[in-house]
Amino acid sequence: MEIEDSPILQAMPRLGSPDDLRVAISFLRSLRGWNQKELAEASGVERGLISRYEQGQKVPSKSTLERLVAGGGLPFSLFEDTLPFIRLVRSALEGTADDDAATGASAIARSVSDAVHAVVAEALAGLTLLSEPEDEPGVESARARAEEQWLRLSRYPARDQRLLVEGAREFQTWAFAERLCVESEAAAAGDPSRALELAELALRVADLVPGGEGWRSRLQGYAWAHLGLARSAAGDLPGATDASSRARTLWAAGAPGEEGPLDERHVLQLIGPAV
């Protein structure tokens, strides 16, 4: 195994073993859904070198690691935080981790996941991540804002869209969930796979929207109804039946009037009568 320069030897205890680094570089690339060529273009590191790093044939210097991490859009300190998690998971897979190590791995995984989602979401859209929701706008204003948000979000790949809605509170509104459902329904006939992605994203937004249980239940039911339509368009009839059943149950769990501006007649048309 080749090591690019001697400083990496001094940094290794902190950065991790060569095997840890090999896995971590692959992990960094997978966060963005990139192939090696795309990471090479973003970081300025040759594709052939990235391949050798990931195969464990060569150990990168710290300066090269910093370029790779910067190319992936993450702070280097966050990349370093992933290494103990990777080391613990590798130990668990090899059967050398104890219960304390497994507990530590779970805690690190949650911390890293939260941080990665927030950092990538902010980097992608230049958004301010909110700790508290803004004042709820009126219905028409909320829908107009959701339309603007969709125009922005639709420019990104599906993977990044999910990161954005999970990391930025401005997307976590009933109006944006409704907008995603509209887009899913429009895509169902021509592109069932895209309709599924959008319906699943709408359901994720519905899960994150603040509010009372009855209101959230109806919003989730609305999203499940559209997921049922998308599954039906994709030829997954058992999945469509299950989604419609979930939609019916969730919608019924909310009291009359708790659907707010959501179209109850349209939901009932989508899910059909109870069997």
Disulfide bonds with the S-S distance in Angstrom:
none
